[in-house]
Amino acid sequence: MFTRFVEDVYSFVANIPFDTLVWLTWGSYFAVFLIAFVLTFASKSVKTASKRPFLSLTNAYTAVNLSVYLLKCEIGQSVLISAIFWTCGYILYGALCAASKSGQKKKTAPEKSVTILNTPVAAPAAPPARQEKFEVPAAKNNVRLEHAASVTEKLLSKNLGKSDRQELEKIKNTLAVLKIKGTLSATETEILNENFNTLLKLMAKYNV
């Protein structure tokens, strides 16, 4: 029964001219591609739809093409032409996918509405109170300033290294500014102490 059915189908297909079968196979496939390609640009639903069904159709048509060529050609020739058909089909599939992506617009995220609740807003914290500067009377620092200035001059008269001389020039300028101030703040007194300590080190270094 089934053998008879296969023989009848084969006889029916074999009686159709070979060129007609080829034109039907290739023509119908490319017609499907053109319809899908046009709809990709014309219909938004087709544009966003998956194109994998066309890939499955390509595989099915490749099998049909192989069967058609086996009616008249050797197996090597039939496989070769079917491979060419299959490659063309995958190129067309890629064109469909590219057309789908190029036509899609990037969706912008919807703007979120912001609801402002009537919640009490805490008052900004008050800036920290400025610390008072405790000033030291000038009389207590005059002696140290004069002594530091005289030591600085003695050291500058020595054969000093470049970095030490630059350091002493800096100290000399600082002492001059502190003398003009008269009354020194706690910070300025600390600066004087630091410079005095530096002078002590240099005095020990250069035997002053």
ABEGO torsion letter per residue (X at the ends): XAAAAAAAAAAAAAABBAAAAAAAAAAAAAAAAAAAAAAAAABAAAAABBAAAAAAAAAAAAAAAAAAAAAABBAAAAAAAAAAAAAAAAAAAAAAAAAAAAABBBBBBBBBBBBBBBBBBBBBBBBBBBBBBBBBBAAAAAAAAAAAAAAAAAAAABBBBAAAAAAAAAAAAAAAAAAAAGBBBAAAAAAAAAAAAAAAAAAAAAGX
